[in-house]
Amino acid sequence: MVSNQLKEFTENIFRLPEAEWQAFAAIWQPFSCRRKTMLTAPGETERYLYFVLEGLQRSYYIGENGEEATIVFTYPPSFSGVADSFLTQTPSLYFFETLTASNFLRTTYVQLDDLMNRYPAIQKMILKATAAALKGVLQRQIELQCFSAEEKFKTLLRRSPHVLQIIPHKYLASYLGIDPATFSKLLGTVRLS
Amino acid sequence: MKQFRSETLLEQLQSDVRRQMAIVERLRADDPGQLLAQPATGKWSVVQVLEHLNSYDGYYLPAIETSFSANKPARIYFSPGWLGHYFTQLMLPKENGQLKSRMKSPKNHRPSSHPDVVPVLSVFLQNQRRLLALLEEAKTKDLGVIRIPISLTKLVKLKLGDIFCFLIAHQQRHFLQIEHTLEALQGVRGKYPATPPVM
């Protein structure tokens, strides 16, 4: 029932012994939704951890003065959802939505927490996944604070060139914190070497 | 009558509510003058529309909460009642996104002539967070057996599932009105789409 995609993905993070893998595989349910489905809003505590099988999702923040920031995109194969709210079980500060029709596997905090209490190996796998995510977030923090628009643009395209094809450019601009017009200009002028 | 998977229906309604919250989050940054402006004499301002929605939540959210004390466990499928279905269909916009018909609001749901922007918007957002929690709790309840009296008259009771559908379709209708109001005031189209744009 649970896809090979999830198995392959978790094995790359940390290889679970067979019994632990069986326990972990058993907590996931298939879940599908249409494009532009809003899955979490600010003030709600994230109930689910998602694993993306198909589709594109984004998390974004809307500030008191209307400033909007795209925090993260997810696409297969990847965990998804409002990770910080899920792990801490505190209210989310931002929205989480699908940009295209999406297929997921999903599980609840209660189920995952129960497995982490019972199986140290599963706890270790989740810790490794969280650590990798933390590393990515801090790296991005540096880029947002220190890089020029052009450097941010180049870094993104070196790291994930395929996003240009799958993510609408207005959202990529919002992700980098640059103006959509600047983004189009960079797209026309910047050479990646 | 069409059947819905109860959980799928509730999650779709939650998504609609969250999308309406995102629109109001964006409105908070708008010029308060625009939000208070009536597009024509006798037409409501954006804040008046939201105050009108708050008055419905003021009746229905406590009514739903009270109904939850009934111990009626969830069923996998929900079928709307004929009257509930009729009310919901009456509220929902047409396929082309236009409103079906003009309606007059009942007296007790008419907004004040000079509402305050900040409290009206924050009460709306608070109500939606409460509504989301009720929709979540409703996953454990029987949407077809629990019944709630409508705000017009205690004599008519609708199924819990129909009340949710009607309440949120009613909001959807008024978010379309908000979009039209801002378009009329600002001469811009599509800045606050009540229905998601095609990507």
Interface residues (C-beta under 8 A of the other chain):
Chain A: C33 R35 K36 T37 M38 L39 T40 A41 P42 G43 E44 R47 I62 G63 E64 N65 G66 E67 E68 F95 E97 L99 T100 P168
Chain B: E11 Q12 Q14 S15 D16 V17 R18 R19 M21 A22 E25 R26 R28 A29 D30 L125 Q128 R129 L132 E136 P196 M199
